[in-house]
C-alpha cells in the first residue's frame, strides 16, 4: 500500500485545481490519491509497452459515424408551420396569457 500524501500536499494539489476541500476531505484524499496515482502509472506502463506502432483508439472496436450528411434543404414556410395551430397572429403561435397584466 502506498504511503498517504501529507495534508499540505493535498491542499497544494487542490489549490492548483482550484478546489476547496475541508479537513475531512484533505485527510481522506491524502490516503486515496497515492492509489489513484498507482493506477495512472499502471495505465501509462501499458501505453509505454504498446510501442509506437500501436495507434491510440477511443473504442476497442471500430466505430463509424452514424450522422447524416449535412445538407441544405427547404424548411417549413410560416404558413405550413402554423397550419395546425389553433390560433396564430403575425406569423406566430397565439397562446393564452398565463401571467397577469403588467
MARBA-3410 file (N, C-alpha, C, O; in Angstrom, 1 decimal):
102
0.9,-1.2,0.0,0.0,0.0,0.0,0.9,1.2,0.0,1.8,1.4,0.8 ~ 0.6,2.2,-0.9,1.5,3.4,-1.0,1.2,4.2,0.3,0.1,4.2,0.9 ~ 2.2,5.0,0.6,2.1,5.9,1.8,1.2,7.1,1.4,1.2,7.6,0.3 ~ 0.4,7.5,2.4,-0.5,8.7,2.1,0.2,10.0,1.9,1.4,10.1,2.3 ~ -0.4,10.8,1.1,0.2,12.2,0.9,-0.1,13.0,2.1,-1.0,12.8,2.9
0.8,14.0,2.4,0.6,14.9,3.5,-0.6,15.8,3.2,-1.0,16.0,2.1 ~ -1.2,16.3,4.3,-2.3,17.2,4.1,-1.9,18.5,3.3,-2.7,19.0,2.5 ~ -0.6,18.9,3.5,-0.1,20.1,2.8,-0.1,19.8,1.3,-0.4,20.6,0.4 ~ 0.4,18.5,0.9,0.5,18.1,-0.5,-0.9,18.1,-1.1,-1.1,18.6,-2.2 ~ -1.9,17.6,-0.4,-3.3,17.5,-1.0,-3.8,18.9,-1.1,-4.5,19.2,-2.1
-3.6,19.8,-0.1,-4.1,21.1,-0.1,-3.4,21.9,-1.3,-4.1,22.7,-2.0 ~ -2.2,21.6,-1.6,-1.5,22.3,-2.7,-2.1,21.8,-4.0,-2.4,22.6,-4.9 ~ -2.3,20.5,-4.2,-2.9,20.0,-5.4,-4.3,20.6,-5.6,-4.7,20.9,-6.7 ~ -5.1,20.7,-4.5,-6.4,21.2,-4.5,-6.4,22.7,-5.0,-7.2,23.1,-5.7 ~ -5.4,23.4,-4.4,-5.3,24.8,-4.8,-5.0,25.0,-6.3,-5.5,25.9,-7.0
-4.1,24.1,-6.8,-3.8,24.1,-8.2,-5.0,23.8,-9.1,-5.2,24.4,-10.2 ~ -5.9,22.9,-8.6,-7.1,22.6,-9.3,-8.2,23.5,-9.0,-9.3,23.4,-9.5 ~ -8.0,24.5,-8.1,-9.0,25.5,-7.7,-10.2,24.7,-7.1,-11.4,25.1,-7.4 ~ -9.9,23.8,-6.2,-10.9,23.0,-5.5,-10.8,23.3,-4.0,-9.7,23.3,-3.4 ~ -11.9,23.6,-3.4,-11.9,23.9,-2.0,-12.3,22.6,-1.2,-13.3,22.0,-1.5
-11.4,22.2,-0.3,-11.6,21.0,0.4,-11.6,21.3,1.9,-10.8,22.1,2.4 ~ -12.5,20.6,2.7,-12.5,20.8,4.1,-11.4,19.8,4.7,-10.8,19.0,4.0 ~ -11.3,19.8,6.0,-10.3,19.0,6.7,-10.5,17.5,6.5,-9.5,16.8,6.3 ~ -11.7,17.1,6.6,-12.0,15.6,6.4,-11.7,15.2,5.0,-11.2,14.1,4.8 ~ -12.0,16.0,4.0,-11.7,15.7,2.6,-10.2,15.6,2.4,-9.7,14.8,1.6
-9.4,16.6,3.0,-8.0,16.6,2.9,-7.4,15.3,3.4,-6.5,14.7,2.8 ~ -7.9,14.8,4.6,-7.4,13.6,5.2,-7.7,12.4,4.3,-6.9,11.5,4.0 ~ -9.0,12.3,3.8,-9.4,11.2,3.0,-8.7,11.1,1.7,-8.2,10.0,1.3 ~ -8.5,12.2,1.0,-7.8,12.2,-0.3,-6.3,12.0,-0.1,-5.7,11.5,-1.0 ~ -5.8,12.4,1.0,-4.4,12.1,1.3,-4.1,10.6,1.3,-3.0,10.2,0.8
-5.1,9.8,1.7,-4.9,8.3,1.7,-5.3,7.8,0.3,-4.7,6.7,0.0 ~ -6.2,8.4,-0.4,-6.7,7.8,-1.7,-5.8,8.2,-2.9,-5.7,7.4,-3.8 ~ -5.3,9.4,-2.9,-4.5,9.8,-4.1,-3.3,8.9,-4.5,-3.1,8.7,-5.7 ~ -2.6,8.4,-3.5,-1.5,7.5,-4.0,-2.0,6.3,-4.7,-1.3,5.9,-5.7 ~ -3.1,5.7,-4.3,-3.7,4.6,-5.1,-4.1,5.0,-6.5,-3.9,4.3,-7.4
-4.7,6.2,-6.6,-5.1,6.7,-7.9,-3.9,6.9,-8.8,-3.9,6.5,-9.9 ~ -2.8,7.5,-8.2,-1.6,7.7,-9.0,-0.9,6.4,-9.4,-0.4,6.3,-10.5 ~ -1.0,5.3,-8.5,-0.5,4.0,-8.9,-1.3,3.4,-10.1,-0.7,2.8,-11.0 ~ -2.6,3.6,-10.1,-3.5,3.2,-11.3,-3.1,3.9,-12.6,-3.0,3.3,-13.6 ~ -2.9,5.2,-12.4,-2.5,6.0,-13.6,-1.1,5.5,-14.1,-0.9,5.4,-15.3
-0.2,5.2,-13.2,1.1,4.7,-13.6,1.0,3.3,-14.3,1.7,3.1,-15.2 ~ 0.0,2.5,-13.8,-0.2,1.2,-14.5,-0.7,1.4,-15.9,-0.2,0.7,-16.8 ~ -1.6,2.3,-16.1,-2.1,2.5,-17.4,-1.0,3.1,-18.3,-0.8,2.7,-19.5 ~ -0.2,4.0,-17.8,0.9,4.6,-18.5,1.9,3.5,-18.9,2.5,3.5,-20.0 ~ 2.1,2.5,-18.0,3.0,1.4,-18.3,2.5,0.6,-19.5,3.3,0.1,-20.3
1.2,0.4,-19.6,0.6,-0.4,-20.7,0.8,0.5,-22.0,1.2,-0.1,-23.0 ~ 0.6,1.8,-21.9,0.8,2.6,-23.1,2.2,2.6,-23.5,2.5,2.5,-24.7 ~ 3.2,2.7,-22.6,4.6,2.6,-23.0,5.0,1.3,-23.6,5.8,1.3,-24.5 ~ 4.4,0.2,-23.1,4.8,-1.1,-23.6,4.2,-1.4,-24.9,4.7,-2.2,-25.7 ~ 3.1,-0.7,-25.3,2.5,-0.9,-26.6,3.4,-0.5,-27.7,3.3,-1.1,-28.8
4.2,0.4,-27.5,5.1,0.8,-28.6,4.5,1.9,-29.5,3.3,2.2,-29.4 ~ 5.4,2.4,-30.4,4.9,3.5,-31.2,4.1,3.0,-32.4,3.4,3.8,-33.1 ~ 4.2,1.7,-32.7,3.4,1.2,-33.9,2.0,0.9,-33.5,1.2,0.6,-34.4 ~ 1.6,1.1,-32.3,0.2,0.9,-31.8,-0.5,2.2,-31.9,-0.1,3.1,-31.2 ~ -1.6,2.3,-32.6,-2.3,3.5,-32.7,-3.3,3.7,-31.5,-3.9,2.7,-31.1
-3.4,4.9,-31.0,-4.3,5.2,-29.9,-5.7,5.0,-30.5,-6.0,5.3,-31.6 ~ -6.7,4.6,-29.6,-8.1,4.5,-30.1,-9.0,4.9,-28.9,-8.6,4.8,-27.7 ~ -10.2,5.3,-29.3,-11.2,5.6,-28.2,-12.1,4.5,-27.9,-12.8,4.5,-26.9 ~ -12.2,3.5,-28.8,-13.1,2.4,-28.6,-12.3,1.1,-28.9,-11.5,1.1,-29.8 ~ -12.7,0.0,-28.2,-12.0,-1.3,-28.5,-12.4,-1.9,-29.9,-11.7,-2.8,-30.4
-13.5,-1.5,-30.4,-13.9,-1.9,-31.7,-14.1,-0.7,-32.6,-14.4,0.4,-32.2 ~ -14.0,-0.9,-34.0,-14.2,0.2,-34.9,-15.6,0.8,-34.8,-16.6,0.1,-34.7 ~ -15.7,2.1,-34.8,-17.0,2.8,-34.7,-17.1,3.7,-35.9,-16.1,4.4,-36.3 ~ -18.2,3.7,-36.6,-18.4,4.6,-37.7,-19.4,5.7,-37.4,-20.2,5.5,-36.5 ~ -19.2,6.8,-38.1,-20.1,7.9,-37.9,-21.5,7.6,-38.3,-21.7,7.1,-39.5
-22.5,7.8,-37.5,-23.9,7.4,-37.8,-24.7,8.7,-38.2,-25.9,8.6,-38.4 ~ -24.1,9.8,-38.3,-24.8,11.0,-38.6,-25.0,11.1,-40.1,-24.2,10.6,-40.9 ~ -26.0,11.8,-40.5,-26.3,12.0,-41.9,-25.4,13.2,-42.4,-24.9,13.9,-41.6 ~ -25.3,13.2,-43.7,-24.5,14.3,-44.3,-25.3,15.6,-44.1,-26.5,15.6,-44.2 ~ -24.6,16.7,-43.8,-25.2,18.0,-43.5,-25.6,18.6,-44.8,-24.7,19.1,-45.6
-26.9,18.6,-45.2,-27.3,19.2,-46.5,-28.3,20.3,-46.2,-29.1,20.3,-45.3 ~ -28.2,21.4,-47.1,-29.1,22.4,-47.0,-30.4,22.0,-47.7,-30.3,21.5,-48.9 ~ -31.5,22.1,-47.1,-32.8,21.7,-47.7,-33.9,22.7,-47.3,-33.7,23.4,-46.4 ~ -34.9,22.7,-48.1,-36.1,23.6,-47.8,-36.7,23.3,-46.5,-36.9,22.1,-46.2 ~ -37.0,24.3,-45.7,-37.7,24.2,-44.4,-39.2,24.5,-44.6,-39.7,24.7,-45.7
-39.8,24.5,-43.5,-41.3,24.8,-43.4,-41.5,26.3,-43.7,-40.7,27.2,-43.2 ~ -42.5,26.7,-44.4,-42.9,28.1,-44.5,-43.6,28.4,-43.2,-44.1,27.5,-42.5 ~ -43.7,29.7,-42.9,-44.5,30.1,-41.7,-46.0,29.6,-41.8,-46.5,29.1,-40.8 ~ -46.5,29.6,-43.0,-47.9,29.1,-43.2,-48.0,27.6,-42.9,-49.0,27.2,-42.2 ~ -47.1,26.9,-43.3,-47.1,25.4,-43.1,-46.9,25.1,-41.6,-47.5,24.2,-41.1
-46.0,25.9,-41.0,-45.7,25.6,-39.6,-46.9,26.0,-38.7,-47.2,25.3,-37.7 ~ -47.7,27.0,-39.1,-48.8,27.4,-38.3,-50.1,26.8,-38.8,-51.2,27.0,-38.2 ~ -50.1,25.9,-39.7,-51.3,25.3,-40.3,-52.1,24.5,-39.2,-53.3,24.6,-39.3 ~ -51.4,23.8,-38.3,-52.2,23.1,-37.3,-52.4,23.8,-36.0,-52.9,23.2,-35.1 ~ -52.0,25.1,-35.9,-52.1,25.8,-34.7,-53.6,26.2,-34.5,-54.2,26.6,-35.5
-54.1,26.1,-33.3,-55.5,26.6,-33.0,-55.7,28.1,-33.4,-56.7,28.5,-33.9 ~ -54.7,28.9,-33.0,-54.7,30.3,-33.3,-53.3,30.8,-33.6,-52.3,30.3,-33.0 ~ -53.2,31.8,-34.5,-52.0,32.5,-34.8,-52.2,33.9,-35.0,-53.3,34.4,-35.3 ~ -51.1,34.7,-34.9,-51.2,36.1,-35.1,-49.8,36.6,-35.6,-48.8,36.3,-34.9 ~ -49.7,37.3,-36.6,-48.5,37.9,-37.2,-47.4,36.8,-37.3,-46.3,37.0,-36.9
-47.8,35.7,-37.9,-46.9,34.6,-38.2,-46.3,34.0,-36.9,-45.1,33.6,-36.9 ~ -47.1,34.0,-35.8,-46.6,33.5,-34.6,-47.8,32.7,-33.9,-48.9,32.9,-34.2 ~ -47.4,31.7,-33.1,-48.4,30.9,-32.4,-49.1,31.9,-31.3,-48.4,32.7,-30.7 ~ -50.4,31.9,-31.2,-51.1,32.7,-30.3,-51.5,31.8,-29.1,-52.3,30.8,-29.3 ~ -51.0,32.1,-27.9,-51.3,31.3,-26.8,-52.0,32.1,-25.7,-51.8,33.3,-25.7
-52.8,31.5,-24.8,-53.5,32.3,-23.8,-52.4,32.9,-22.8,-51.4,32.2,-22.5 ~ -52.7,34.0,-22.3,-51.8,34.6,-21.2,-52.0,33.8,-20.0,-53.1,33.4,-19.6 ~ -50.8,33.6,-19.3,-50.9,32.9,-18.0,-50.4,33.7,-16.9,-50.5,33.4,-15.7 ~ -49.9,34.9,-17.2,-49.5,35.8,-16.2,-50.4,37.0,-16.2,-51.0,37.3,-17.3 ~ -50.5,37.7,-15.1,-51.4,38.9,-15.1,-50.8,40.1,-15.9,-49.7,40.0,-16.3
-51.6,41.1,-16.1,-51.2,42.3,-16.8,-50.1,43.0,-16.0,-50.1,43.0,-14.8 ~ -49.1,43.5,-16.7,-48.0,44.2,-16.1,-48.1,45.7,-16.4,-47.2,46.4,-15.9
END
